[in-house]
Amino acid sequence: MSALLGRIGGRGGALRPHYKVGEVLIGDDPFTGRRHGRLAVVNRNSVGLEVQNRIYFYDHRQVRRPG
């Protein structure tokens, strides 16, 4: 029982972006600026937006859906 709780507890704190690859998003960051692009990469706490054949990485909290 304790092994099962240990496995479940290890995943509980990890936040994952709730966006899917290919979705159109807006990334807003004070250093790289605001970009409107397609989601190309999803890492543990960051996402990569593809804008004009370039990929800009943002923290998952700085990305939102347009509208």
N, C-alpha and C positions, 0 to 999 in steps of 0.2 A: 504494500500500500504506500509506503513512504517513497519508494522509487517512482511510482506513478505521479505522486504529488510533486516530487522534485523535477520531473520532466515537464509537467504542466507549469510549475512556477517559473522555470527558466525562460519560458516563452511569453509569460504574462506581461513583462515590462517592455518588450520590444514593440515599438510603433512602426508600422509600415504605411507607406503612402497608399491611399485608397483610389489611385488613378490607374488606368490601364494604358499599356503601350499603344500609341497611335491616337490617343485622345488629344484634342486641341486645348491648350492651357495657357495661362498667363503667369509668368514668373516676375516677381517684383523684389529687387534687392538694391540697397543703397549704393553698392559698389559696382555691380554689373549693369544696373538699370532695369527697366521694364522691357520684357520681351514676350512676344506672342508667338507660340510655336507648337509643334507636335511633340508629344512625349516619346522619347527614344530610348532612354535608359532609366531603370529603377534600381537603385542601390538600397542599402538598409535605411539610411536617413536622408538620402539625397535623390534628386531626380535630374535627368538631363533633357533639356528641351532642344529640339533640332529647329534651327532658324536659318534659312538660306544656306544649307549644307554645312552649318557649324553647330556644335553642341555646346550649350551653356548649362552649367550645373548649378542647381539651387537647392537649398535646404527644403525639405518637403513641406515645411510650415509657410514658406514664402510663395507657394504655388497655389493657384485657384482656377476654377473654371470661369470662362468669360460670361458676362451677363449678370 
